[in-house]
Amino acid sequence: MKIGSSALTSPVYVAPMAGVTDAPFRKIAREFGAGLACTEMISSEALVRRHRESFRLMDLGWDQRPVSVQLMGGDPGVMAEAAGADIVDINMGCPVPKVVKTSGGSSLLRDPDRACRVSEAVVGAVAVPVTAKIRLGWDAGTRNFLEMATRLEATGIQGLAVHGRTRAQRYDPFADWAAITQVRAAVGIPVAGSGDLRTADDSVRRIRESGVDAVMLGRGILGNLWLVRQTVARLTTGEVIPDLSWTEQIALIRRHGDLVLDYYGAERGPRLLRKFIAWGLRGFPGAARLRTMVQSVCSPEDVAEVLERAQAIDPGAYRSDADTFDDGSASSEAA
């Protein structure tokens, strides 16, 4: 499939997730066959002000192309000034209060006119395709997803991702894929659906039922990046790829850890790895024994020790939900 002039190798997107989809995460996702991986959400205001960390989020040196950069903001002029990438994605779905209060993210769902002005400004400012990610509306009383989708298409965006919940619902209850199906039927641009995609079979079923062009994986790949590979295979060749063994899962965590340490260095990298290690080790009875160790990881040696101890533990009923990590560190606009 294509988004504008950008050809994608598979109909599997990795959702933009703050604190998650950094350069090492995107690198593995693309190695596993994701057709498109998006940066973490980046504040347009911070970019215009040349905030150093925001420019770090724009670092695309490790990425396979095309790569999408997601911008957040409610000021059309600022958004246009900040735009730039192979694909520019406008965040109109993030429910987090600190984003909403800046007139960005899902706050734009309450003001379709403003959302369209932002979209028109960005489309007019860049020579690359512009996409948008939306939710179904602000709350149950303002489910304006069809209006948003059709009006945004008219501004010139060339792709749309739809998360099947309102802002008020956050991530509960179940995503409304019937609404996503309506969006697919209403517009002529590629549509990716997101919400409750936990297995490759989920994605196959949702594409078959809704007719969407692609799926966007989010929370389902936290601690399970292998789901990207499984989903790509099922959707492109029909192959059923088994889950990783415990040894293979540890190897994947180790690979991710090596990339994070290489990218961020020995001082910052270990701290950033804590949540990724925790997510990767969750779901087996022995996980609680490593909880304290994971939360205090401060050096590459600490990372190695945790993974060596994990390797030596009998995982028992791996991913049985008998014990899970939840350190509350994930700040994301996840599918």
ZIVENUR-V576717 format. One record per backbone hydrogen bond with DSSP energy under -0.5 kcal/mol. NH is the residue of the N-H (numbers start at 1). CO is the residue of the C=O. If there is no record, write none. Layout:
nh:co
NH:CO
NH:CO
This chain:
nh:co
3:6
4:2
6:3
7:5
8:1
13:11
13:215
14:36
15:13
15:217
20:17
21:17
22:20
26:22
27:23
28:24
29:25
30:26
31:27
32:28
33:30
34:29
35:12
36:12
38:14
39:68
42:70
44:72
47:43
48:44
49:45
50:47
51:46
55:51
56:52
57:53
58:54
59:56
60:58
63:60
68:37
69:87
70:68
71:69
71:89
72:42
76:74
79:75
80:76
81:77
82:78
83:79
86:67
87:67
88:129
89:69
89:87
90:131
91:71
91:89
92:90
92:133
99:96
100:96
101:97
102:99
103:100
104:99
105:91
106:94
107:104
108:105
109:106
110:107
111:108
115:111
116:112
117:113
118:114
119:115
120:116
121:117
122:118
123:119
124:120
125:121
125:122
126:122
129:86
131:88
132:159
133:90
134:161
135:92
136:165
138:142
142:139
143:140
144:142
145:136
148:144
149:145
150:146
151:147
152:148
153:149
154:150
155:151
155:152
156:152
156:153
157:152
158:130
159:130
160:190
161:132
162:192
163:134
163:161
164:162
164:194
165:163
167:137
168:138
170:166
170:167
171:169
172:169
176:164
177:175
180:176
181:177
182:178
183:179
184:180
185:181
186:182
186:183
187:183
190:158
192:160
193:214
194:162
196:335
198:196
203:199
204:200
205:201
206:202
207:203
208:204
209:205
210:206
211:207
213:191
214:191
215:11
216:193
217:13
217:215
221:218
222:219
223:221
224:221
227:224
228:225
229:225
230:226
231:227
232:228
233:229
234:230
235:231
236:232
237:233
238:233
239:233
241:239
242:240
249:245
250:246
251:247
252:248
253:249
254:250
255:251
256:252
257:253
258:254
259:255
260:256
261:257
262:258
263:259
264:260
265:261
268:264
269:265
272:268
273:269
274:270
274:271
276:272
277:273
278:274
279:275
280:276
281:277
282:278
282:279
283:323
284:323
285:315
287:284
289:286
290:287
291:287
291:288
294:290
295:291
296:292
296:293
297:294
303:299
304:300
305:301
306:302
307:303
308:304
309:305
310:306
311:307
312:308
313:309
313:310
315:313
318:316
319:283
320:283
320:317
331:18
331:329
332:330
334:332
